[in-house]
Amino acid sequence: MLEPVEPGAAVVVCSTCRFSAEAREDEGGQRGGALLATAMRAVQAEEPELAGVAVQEMPCLFSCQRHCSVHIRAPGKVGYVLGDFVPDRASAQAILTYASRHAASEEGVVRYAEWPEGVKGHFIVRTPPDGYLCT
């Protein structure tokens, strides 16, 4: 059930997430999470400075009340689950920009003033790194 991946900064995309609150798939039969992961890789190809964060796909993050969910994580840092994205280039760029700033931060905390507009209002939960609690 578990598949090893390289440790490091990553955005884990729920590959089976709904396309939107109303629709499971787009008109072409694709899930929103798969489309979002594809959009992220396209952004990384165009913007190499965002390629330092791995884009990983996992079926179901169990945040099914929300669509297009992602988990932003890095070793020893606070992690975040975000959702309710439109699976497009703008969302992909905002998520990757935030994830890059998260990776560059000391503990995974990015000042609100540095959040891209596209991630504001999308945070669902924060997760402490293994062996720590947030204070």
N, C-alpha and C positions, 0 to 999 in steps of 0.2 A: 504494500500500500504506500510506503514511503519511497521516494526516489531521491537519491543524493544529488545535490547541486553544489556548485562552487560557492563557498562562503563569500559574502560581500554585500554591498548595497544592491537592493533589488526592489522591483515592483512586481508583486505576484498578482496576476490578473485572473479573476474568476472567469475561466473560458466558457462556462455554461450559463453565465448570467443572462437575464432577460435583455432584450433590446431596449425596452422602455417599461414604464409602469403599466402600460396598456397592452403591449405586444411582447410575445415570447421571442419572435424572430423578425427580421426585416423582410421586405417583400421578396428577397432572394433566398430566404430560408436560413439566414445566418443569425447566430446568437450575438447579442450586443457585446459580451465579453470577448469573443473571438475577434470581432471587428475592432474593438478598442486595442487589443494586443497588436493587431496588424497596423493600426494607425500609429501606435507608439514606435514600432520598428521603422516605419516610414519616416517619422520625425527624426529618429536617431540617424538614419541614413542621410538626411538633409542637414542635420545639426550635430556634428561630431562631438561637440562639448557636452551633449546629453547622453552620449553612448557609454559613459562610465557606470551607469546604473543598468543592471541586467533586467531584461523583461522576461519574466517567467510566467508560464500558464499552469493553472491548477483547476481541475473541475470542482466547482462548488466551494465557496468560502463560508457557506452557511449563513449568509446575510440576505436570504431570499426575500425579505420584505423590501429590500432595496435592489435596484438594478445597476448593472455595470460597476461592480465593486472591485476594489484593489486593496492590497496590503503593502504598505511601504515599510521596508525593514532594512536593517544593517546590524552587524554584530556589535553588541554592547550598547545599543541605542534604543530609545523608546521607539516603538513601532506604531503605525496608524492604519486603520481601516477606513476607507472613504468609499462613497457610493453615490448613486443617482446621477451618473454622468451620461451625456450623449456620446455615443461611440464615434467621435470624429477627431479631426486633427487638432482642433483648439483644445479639447479636453486632454488629449494625449500630450500635447506640449505643456499644458499647465501641470499635469501630474508629474511628468519627467523633470520639469524645472523645479518643482517642490522637492522631488526625490533627490535631485542633485544637491540642493541646499541642505536637505536632511543629512545626506551622506557626508557633506563637508562640515557639519556642525559637530560639536564635541560630544553631546549626549543624545542627539536626535531631536533637539528642540530648535525650531526655526522661528525667529521673531515674526510676529504677525505682520509687521510692516514689509517683510520680505516674501510673504505668501503671494503667489500669482493669483490674480482675481478668479481664475477658473477653478480653484480648489476651495475657495471660501464657501461655507455652507454645506460642504460635502463630507465633513468628518463625522464618522459614526462612533469610533472607539479608539482609545490609545491603549497600547499594550506595553508593559514594562519588559525590559530585557531580562533574560535568564539570570537569576541570582540577585535581582534588584527590585525595589519598589520605587515608585515616583513619590516625591514629597512636595 
